[in-house]
Amino acid sequence: MAENGAFEKRREGVPCWVDAQLSDVAAGKRFYGELFGWTFQEEEGEAEGSPYRAAAESVRACLDGEPVAALVRKTDGRMPTVWSVYLHTPDAAALGARIRAGGGQVVTPPHPLGDLGTVALAADPDGAVFGLWQPGRRTGFGRRHRPGTFAWAELHTRDTEAANAFYGDLFHEALFGPDASPGLGRAQVSDVFPAEMPPHFLVHFLVEDVDAGLATVARLGGRVRVPPFGTSYGRVAVVSDGQGASFALLQR
């Protein structure tokens, strides 16, 4: 997560960071380094309970020297291999209470990571998991909305009206305010995935050419999960890396 001042002040609920939980971080570095042009820095050892604690191998991905994501080694093989999105909040404890009041769950209670900030994991009433980040010294992305960086997170849910009500109550200004530019959308699971797919957030990375990106994914041992399709925000394809972590490529 970037240092304070590296990005504009965020509204609560705006995506501010993403990470991938992987079995093999070295393989992840090779895959994403070639796909997006990322370079990598070893993460600092963090407090117990951090996704970046010293007991787990983790690296920060950078583009042009600015942090854009993290790759984290799973410490338990039962954990899913996934990309996760973290939403900005000025007060993780207060937001956690509002999440519970709205019918969601706090999966991992807020806990500080030294002077870096406070992290938590939560789930909405439909079961989609997302992270919370209350910034300290680190605020989040140093770069986004450029090729090779985060562009969008789409919530795939079974009930978009219920999702709009839940997230709207939590993050009304970010989602529906006059200057809203949240990078966070909502869609029916069945619009893109089989109906039995669990609700989840799908992280989108911007690319200049989706077809070229798909060719690179295949060459690097990844898979195309959903071929390119048109959306209101661009041309999208859903892919997975060689370890099974799914994400989307977005061409504006």
Secondary structure, 3 states (H helix, E strand, C coil): CEECCCCCCCCCCCEEEEEEEECCHHHHHHHHHHHHCCEEEECCCCCCCCCCCCCCCEEEEEECCEEEEEEEECCCCCCCCCEEEEEECCCHHHHHHHHHHCCCEEEEEEEECCCCEEEEEEECCCCCEEEEEEECCEEECCCCCCCCCEEEEEEEECCHHHHHHHHHHHCHHHHHCCCCCCCEEEEEHHHCCCCCCCCEEEEEEECCCHHHHHHHHHHCCCEEEEEEEEECCEEEEEEECCCCCEEEEEEC
